[in-house]
Amino acid sequence: MEGQVCNYNPSDDGEDTIFSFVSRHHFPIVGFNNDSGKEQVVGTCTLLKIDERIFLITAAHVMNERHNVRDNELWLWNYSDGSKITITEDIICNPNLDVPHFSDVAVVEIDIKTYPSFNKKEFHDFCFLNLNRVLKELDYPILEDDTFAYLIAGYSSSQNKIIKSRYKKPKVFQHLTHPLPNIENNSPLSILTLRGMWDSENVSEPGKILPKPQGMSGGGMWIVSTKSEYSPIFAGVSVAYLREEKAVLAVKATYILSMIKCFFPDVSLLEDDLPIKFFMESEIDGSLLFLIPEQDD
């Protein structure tokens, strides 16, 4: 773990707590690479708990990698006990190869009764992300630079190249960084996403180089703030690295919650709390539309 130079600095007492809290909510998604003949990390996910229901959330392009691995099979690597948890449930995401960044998210409801390792009390208490730790707003508050930062977390493929044993804990990478403004105004990309700086020239330790973010897709982008009792708070899912902007792009959490409410209407989420409204254009072709409030320039 390493933090980028930015004005926000967690206290010495709180830094390990923040990093350990974030790390335990992230899991690698793994597949068997036919070309190399080895298992490889293809992405990252978190497990969101809404009442007693559990939803795996990640990037759509991560789940679409199943078409490029052996037996079209992806699994969640449970580092707590080394178990292989095959993802067999229905996957809700855009199945196309070229998914727009602002909608590049996937949701899978997990039946935890079928997975013994998920039913341990310690797992419930420490590894499921509770809803009160998820930012529901569409308009994120404007905070002073010295009061908050973004924390990007995930399993970089370059740091987890060869998986010799699932019982060897994979390396989660976390990067504390500056938020960056969106370039466009009133576009789905600008309204539904946020971005954090990813630049090796601005890390706190001279000579340290950030890993390639491949494999970190689907991991969380968190807001770490001295102004919130819920710091850190889950703000979005990382979906892309913008090389020219030296930025990681994330889809806002409220988009994901609205998507869950659309496909799982009986879930305990109040529509009044969700600013984005999804609806099916046609039950025949499954076209999905959404409405977002107009934004001030």
N, C-alpha and C positions, 0 to 999 in steps of 0.2 A: 504494500500500500504506500502511496506517496501522494502528497498534496501539492497542488500548484500554488505559486505565489499569488495570493489575493488578500484583500484587506480583512476578510473575515478569518478569524483564528479561533477554533474551539479551545476551551481551557484545557490545561494538561490533564485535569481530572476527568473531563468529559470526552476527550478525543477518542480514547479506546472504547468508551461506551458507545459512542456514535458509530464507529467503524464496526464493532462487533455486532451491534444491533442490526445494521444494514446487511452485513455479510450473511447472517444466519437466515435471512429471508430470500436468498438467491440460490438457485440450483442450476447445474449444467444440463443442457439437453444434448444427448449423444446419439450418434448413428455410426454404422459400420461402413467405412469408406471402401468401396470395391476396388479402387485403383491401388491404394496403399496396403490394403489388407489389414487395416487397423481401425480400432474405434477412434472417433474424433469428436471433439466438442463442436457442435454446429450453432449453438446459441445458449441463451440464458433465460430463465423464467422465474416468476414468483408465484406463490400460492395465496390467493386472496380469500379470506374467510368472510362470508356474509351470513350472519346467524350460524346455522350448522352446515351451510353449503360451502363447498370449496371450488374455486375457479383457478385453473392454471392460466396465467396471462403471459404473453410473449409477443414477438413480432410475427406477422403473417409469413414473411419470407423465410423465417426460421422453420416454421411448421411445413412450409412447402418444400423444404429440403428433403422431406421423406421420399420424394420421388427420385432422389439421387443417391440413396443409400440402400444397402442390402435389405431385401424383403419389404421395401418401403416402410421401414420400421424405425421410429425414434423412441427413445426412452429418457425418462428423468433419472438422473444419477443421484440417488439419495446418499450424500456423503456421510450422514450420521450413522448409517449402519452398512453402507456399501451395497445396498439393494438396487436391483435394476427394475424400474417401474415402467413397463411398456405403456405408451400412450395409445390406447385403443378406442377411447371415447370419441364422439363426434367433435370435429374441429370446426369452429366458427371463424372463418376468415375469408378474405379474397383469395381465390385459388390461382389467380393469374401469376405469371412470372414477373411481370412489371407492375407491381403494386404501388399506387401513389403513396408518397411518404406519409401524408397526413392520415391515411387509413391503414397503415401497415401494422395492424395488430391482430392477434388471434386469441381466442378464448376457448377453453375446454373445461366443461364441468367434470370434476373428478369424483367418483364414488369411492370415498375413503374406506368404506366398509370392506372393499375388496383388497385393500392394501394394508397388511398388518402393521407395517412400520409407521403408517400415518395415524394409527389409532393409539399411539403411545401418548400419555399425558404430556411428556416433555416436548414432543413434537407439536402438539396443539398449542402449548404455552409459548413456545419460542420460535417456531418456524412458519406458522401461518400468519399472514399479514392481515391485521384487523382493519376494519373499515374506518375506524377513527384515525388511522394513520394515512389515509388517502385523501388528497386534496380534491374537492369536488367542484371548486370554482372554475369558470372559464377564464375570467379576467383575473390573472394572478396579481397580487398586491405589489405595488412598486415600493421596494425597500431600499434603504440606504446601503451602499456597498459594504460598510463596516458592520452590518447586522446580519448578512446572509450570504450564502454561496450555494452552488450546486454540487452534489456528490453523485458521480457516475459510477455505477457498479456493474460487474459482470465477469464472465469467465473468458478471458482472451485465449483464442485458439493457440497463439504462439507461445503462451505460457503453460499450456496443457496439451502438448503435442501428442505424447504417447501415453495412453492409459494402460499401464501394466497391471494395476490392481484397483478395483473400484473401492477398496478399503483404504487406499491412500487418498487423503483428503485433497481434492482439487484446489487450485489456487484462484481465489477470487481477487480481482483487482479493483481497487477503489481510487477514484481521482477527485479531489476537492478542487473546484475550479470556478472561474468567473461565468456568470450568465452573459449571453450575447443577445443583442436585439435582432428581431426578425427584419429582413430587408423589405419584404412586401407588406402592403397594407390591405386589410379587408379581403384577403384571399384565404381559402381553406388552409393552406400551408401556414400562413402567419397566425391565424386564429387558433388553430388546433394543435400547434406544435410549440415547443420551446427548444432552445439550443444552448449548449455549454461549450466553452473553449476546450480544444484538445490540441495542445501545442507543446512540443518537447522543449521549445526555447524558453518556456515560462514555468518550468517545474521548480520546486523549492530546492532540490539538490542539484548542484552543477554537475553536468556529465550524465545525469540520468535521462533515459529516453523512454517515452511512453510506448507501451506495446501497441501493435496494430489492433484496432478495436474489433476486428473480425472475431466472432464468438461471443462478444459482449452484447450483440443485438438481442433485444428482448429483456435485458436487465433494466433496473430502475434508474431513473434520474430523480434524485431526492433534493428537497430544499432543506438546508441546514440553517437555522436562524436563532438568534438570541431573543427574538421577539415572540416566539411561539412556544406554548407549553407542549406542543406535539412535534418538537424538533428531535430527529429529522422526520419529515413527512414525505410520503411517496407522491411525486408530482407527475410522473410520466414514464413511458416505456421507450428506451433507446431503440431507434430503428435504422439510423444511417450515419455514416461519417462523411461530412462535406469537406473534401480535401482542400479546395481553394479557400474556403472560409475557416479552415482549421477548427471545425466544430463538430460536435455530436448532436444529432437531431433526435428529439423524443416526441412521441404523441402524448398529449395531455391525458391525465388520468380520467378526467370527466368524460372524454370521448369513450373510453373503455367502459366506464360504468353505464353510460347510456346505451352502449352496444349490448351489454349484459342484460339490461332491462328490456330491450327490444326482443331478444331471442329467448329470454327466460322471464316472461312477464310476471310470474308469481314470486319472483325474488323480492326480498325485503329492501327495496330501494324506492324512495318516494320520487315520483316524476317531477314534483315541484322543486326538488333539490337539484335536478339535473337540467342544466340550461340547453343542452342539445337534445333534439327530439328526433328519434329514428322512426321510420315507418316503412312497411313493405309496399312498393309501388304495384307489384303484381304477385299474387300467390302462385301464378303459373310459372313465371320465369325467375322469381326470387329476387328481383331487382330491389336494392336497398337504397333509400333516400334518407337524408337527414336535414333538419333545419337548425340553423344557428342564429342567435340574435345578431342584429346589426351592431357593428363596432364603431366607436368614435375614432376619427382620424387622429 
